Amino acid sequence: MCIAVPCKVVAVVDFALMQVSVTADDGTAPEIVSAALLVTPEQPVSRLVGAFVLIHAGFAISLIDEAEARSRQQVFAALRGGTDAIDLDDFYASTTDVAAVPGVDAERRPLPDAGS
């Protein structure tokens, strides 16, 4: 189920209801969600196919780029107990303004321990 994780829109299921089929990289079955919050005259539902979106409570709530999707997938996998290390370069690349985070020096970002 694609709740709280980034998913990729794979197909439009119903144009009138603005429903799309999404899938996550974790091997779960595709899920049908509403894209009504993202559809505009400039961004019709058909243009969402292939895009990465954030899903919450059955709604696609935000478009994200692939780098941010991969970074978030790594974080969620780690939270579920995954053993793969989080690629901090991907994480920081997807962060729009690291310098604005209090206590984080953009020139001296924390790095993972060599033993972890």
N, C-alpha and C positions, 0 to 999 in steps of 0.2 A: 504494500500500500504506500502511496506517495504522499504521506503526511509529514510535513516539516522537513522534507528533503527536496533538493532540486530535481526536476524531472524534465524529460524532453517530450515535446509535443510530437506525436507520430502520425496523427490523422484527425480530420474533422469528422465527428460522428453525426452531428446535427447542426446544419447552418442556421436554421431558424432559432433554435434554442442556444446557439453558441456553445455547444458542447464539443470537447476534444478528448481524444485518447492520449494519455501520457504514460511514460514508462520511466522507471529509475534504473540505474546501472546495477542494482543489487539482485537482479534476477526475478523480481516479483512480476506478477502478471500485469498487463496494462490496465489502467484505471480510467474511467470516464469522469471528467470534471468540467465545471463551467468556466468558460473563458470570458464571460460577460463583463468582468471588471477590467479587462485589457483591450476589448474591442472598441475601436473608434472609427470614424469615417476614413482616417488616414491609415489605420491599422485594422483591416478586416480580418475576420477569423481565419480565413484561408492563408494569410501571411504568417500565422503563428506556427505552421507546420515546420518542424526542424529547429524551432527555437527552444531555449531552456527557460523554464518558469519555476517559480516557487509556488508550492501548493499548500493551502491551509483550509481545513474544513470543507473540502470539496470544491474550492475555487482556486483558479490560477490567479495569484495576487500580484505578481511582479515578474517582469522580464529580466533575465540576467544573462550575462555573456558566458561563454563556455569555460573561461578561466575561473570565474567565480563559482560556477556550478561544480567544477572539479574540486576546488578548494573546499567548498561546503560538504561535498560528498566525503572527502577525506576526514573532515572533522566529525561528521555524523558516524562514519565507520569507526573512528577511534572511540567515540562515546559508547558505541555498542560493544566495545571490547576488542576491536580489530587490532591486529599486531603490526600492521604497516605503519611506518613513521609518517607523520604529517610533513609534507613538503612546505616548509615555511616560505620558500621563495614564491611558490604559487599563492600562498596565503597573503603575503605582503603585496604581491603584484595585483591582487584583486581588491586590496584595501585602497580606497580612493585618497585618503589623506591621513597617513600614519603620523605625520608630524603634529597633527591636531589632537592626538590622543595624549592626555596628561600622563607624564612619567615615561613616555616612550621617546627615546632619542632616535630620530629617523636614520642617523648615521651609524648608530650602535644598537641594532636590533638584537633581541635575545636569540641565541642559537640553541638547538637541542643538544643535550649532553651526548658525548661520543658513545657512552655506554648504554644509552636508552634506545 
